[in-house]
Amino acid sequence: MANPKTAKLPDSAGAAAVLIYGALERIKTGVELEAFLTYLTRESRDYDAEEFQVIFGVSIAGPGSSAEKKRLAFSSSAFANWAARNQDLL
């Protein structure tokens, strides 16, 4: 994601779901993960964005995640910071 601070946000929950699951397949590096987390945590949405953050976090680092995705998540300071800020949701 070239510019996570200004890229257009999804305008519906369905579009957000497609975005989240697509990102899970595309994110391969810590830099990409950090950019996506910056994008994902931006404000001003018409749907409950926190739910989609949790879906992403659990999907990339949870029990059903691949070892590669777990390593990526757990080696990322951006993910650790996001998890600490959102521990009440996890």
ABEGO torsion letter per residue (X at the ends): XABAAABBBBABAAAAAAAAAAAAAABABAAAAAAAAAAAABBGBABBAAAAAAAAAAAAABAABBAAAAAAAAABAAAAAAAAAAAAAX
